[in-house]
């Protein structure tokens, strides 16, 4: 299966995207499913079954009914007094209290759980991947933790009114726990989301046509998937639906007497047969190894920066203010050069930065520099580029040497700098 998947991925014109659902967070963080999550907040005296029956089994409608009762309870219950004092200014409607508490619950999840679980090897493989991007309906912060260098777009609206580069990005299309109001939770939220689904599909259509999409953590019957595929099929038309063949790869866990395997199949949506590849397995390591064998060697965040800068140059109405031709001998005298496109020859000296490149530095390089002080690394480049990558799986990366080198000598200096290195700086 791995070899067959590698061949499929290599045959596509662009790198893969992951499309991640709630089963992903259940697998790696032990998070609840829809029922379990909403059941946690049935604290107003009515059991979950009452809401489920009243909503005719529709979970977003359950959330709408539950939110109203929870709002009354939240304002007066002793158990939420501290939260009310802290968050009451954020309350804008009857659903706000439930959103706030769900966000607090998800934000309180220990991301280290995944590295201590039975799936620790899978998480390590996942963190090493260089996929083009990730689309998710999950609210938790697991993906940002695994891919700290990726740019995050929260909510459908932010994605619609931004200029994503389709590389090195995470699209949280159902919102995020970091912004409770963005979460697609209630039936009203889903109605708003579905009303804009055609616009979202238009924004994502290039990704679906050009990139292989690996669906993980979803059921084939999940309406989040079927609604989006319906909108995309509507955009490209039934005559072009075969262009999606071998681009949609659906990973499904084994059930009952299922045997591991891959097959070409279809999912029928409104009479349209959408082709996809179904992979049945309980071992996601095989998926990640196949992805690792085919993804780009240049870090996605570097490619995203290059693409973004070129996009801004092309889009500009006055490109002459952004573009100049500089003689190769004058490059080092041009302080205002921000982005360089060109060719050159790298030094073969192992310690030379031109040979190593900041994006390829690892923790051992920084440790060597800390001990011997002989590498001559640019401290700002180390802080901006190296620490997050080298420290993806560990807090134990030299950082204070380079903070001091750029004039950051205290916690106040660090907070004022705007650097996002809390994981390595704020140590117990």
Helices and strands as residue ranges (DSSP letters): H 2-10, E 14-20, H 22-29, H 34-39, H 48-54, H 59-76, G 78-80, H 81-87, G 88-90, H 96-107, G 111-116, H 120-127, E 133-136, H 142-146, E 151-154, H 155-160, E 169-172, G 180-182, H 187-195, H 197-210, E 211-216, H 223-236, G 238-244, E 248-252, E 261-269, E 272-280, H 284-292, H 300-315, G 319-321, G 328-333, H 353-356, G 358-360, H 363-372, H 379-381, I 382-386, H 387-390, H 400-405, H 411-417, H 422-425
